[in-house]
Amino acid sequence: MNSSSPQERTRPRQRWREALRVGIALLPVLMLSIAVPFVNRIDPRIFGLPFVLAWILAWVLATPAALLLVHRLERRP
């Protein structure tokens, strides 16, 4: 029989959720700093913008959505 308390059983789940929140929060930072040299090209053009500028704009717009997701994951019990 398993004698561990319910609190001990939820610890791995809490650690997993915290790792997920940190990963989601770091994703825009990494994509805007580390990935930019790898996408630094003019073609293809997206809506008339060079690819690198469209990449940066997309991640700037996606950052609030990622942080909202982190916030919602944090509030859940």
C-alpha positions in Angstrom: 0.0 0.0 0.0 1.2 3.5 -0.7 1.7 5.5 2.5 2.6 8.8 0.9 0.4 11.7 1.6 -1.6 13.5 -1.1 0.6 16.5 -0.8 3.7 14.4 -1.6 2.0 12.9 -4.6 1.2 16.4 -6.1 4.8 17.7 -5.7 6.0 16.1 -9.0 3.0 17.7 -10.8 3.7 21.1 -9.2 7.4 20.8 -10.3 6.3 19.9 -13.8 3.9 22.9 -14.0 6.5 25.2 -12.7 9.0 24.0 -15.3 6.3 24.4 -18.0 5.7 28.0 -16.8 9.4 28.9 -16.9 9.8 27.3 -20.3 6.8 29.2 -21.7 8.1 32.5 -20.2 11.6 31.9 -21.6 10.4 31.1 -25.1 9.8 34.7 -26.3 13.1 35.8 -24.7 15.1 33.1 -26.5 13.3 33.6 -29.8 14.0 37.3 -29.7 17.6 37.1 -28.7 19.2 33.8 -29.7 17.2 32.8 -32.7 17.4 36.2 -34.5 20.8 35.5 -36.1 19.5 32.2 -37.5 16.5 33.9 -39.2 18.4 37.0 -40.3 17.4 37.1 -44.0 15.4 39.4 -46.2 13.5 36.8 -48.3 10.8 35.6 -48.0 8.9 38.8 -47.4 5.8 38.6 -45.2 3.3 41.3 -45.7 6.1 43.3 -47.4 8.3 43.1 -44.4 11.7 41.3 -44.5 11.6 37.9 -42.7 13.7 39.0 -39.7 11.4 42.0 -39.1 8.3 39.8 -39.4 9.9 37.3 -37.0 10.5 40.0 -34.4 7.1 41.5 -34.8 5.4 38.1 -34.5 7.3 37.3 -31.2 6.6 40.8 -29.8 2.9 40.2 -30.4 3.1 36.6 -29.1 4.8 37.6 -25.8 1.7 38.8 -24.0 -0.2 35.6 -25.0 2.7 33.6 -23.6 2.7 35.6 -20.3 -1.1 35.3 -20.1 -0.8 31.5 -20.4 1.9 31.5 -17.7 -0.4 33.5 -15.5 -3.3 31.1 -16.0 -1.1 28.1 -15.3 0.0 29.8 -12.1 -3.5 30.5 -10.8 -4.7 27.0 -11.1 -4.5 24.8 -8.0 
